[in-house]
Amino acid sequence: MVKGKIVLLAVIGASVLTGCAAENDPSRARQGDCLEAVGEGKKTTDFRIVGCAAPEAAYRVAMRLKRGERSCGSTTYGYASSGYVRGGGWHLCLTLNAEVGECFHQEVGFPTGKATKVACGPSATYKIVKRVDGTADKELCGEDAAYPVRNDLARPIYLVYPDPPLTICTDRA
């Protein structure tokens, strides 16, 4: 029995020392991976990797920043981070994982408010009306579309992501 406990402790110790993380841990996320916001409350800081086709996959990793970088550049990116301790850690820049016709419930506003895919209807805050890959241009969303201001999602908005280029247009659900 003691031998079994020693082996278990050795495996746990090796995992901690080598930084092994669960397969769905966001620290393993790479560009193109999708995430679910699992934290409670209006703002989200906790994520897990899920398949991009999964209904809970509200976010897609646009960029994984290099060690020491902290800014995604554009304020429409969401982000996931381990926090930076003496220049270490990881930081992910996130876009919505959204297709035309999908609806989202948004807590607070962009980019830190929690987004969740929902069925279109009373629980939805907005609906995706246009998605243009390869182009980052707010004009594609029309003159009525506005910059995403916190807590004002009841009008058409544009989400423009420069890297990789992507434009997402929303309207009321």
Helices and strands as residue ranges (DSSP letters): H 2-18, G 26-28, E 34-37, E 47-50, E 59-64, E 78-81, E 91-96, E 103-106, E 115-118, E 126-133, G 138-141, E 157-162, E 165-172
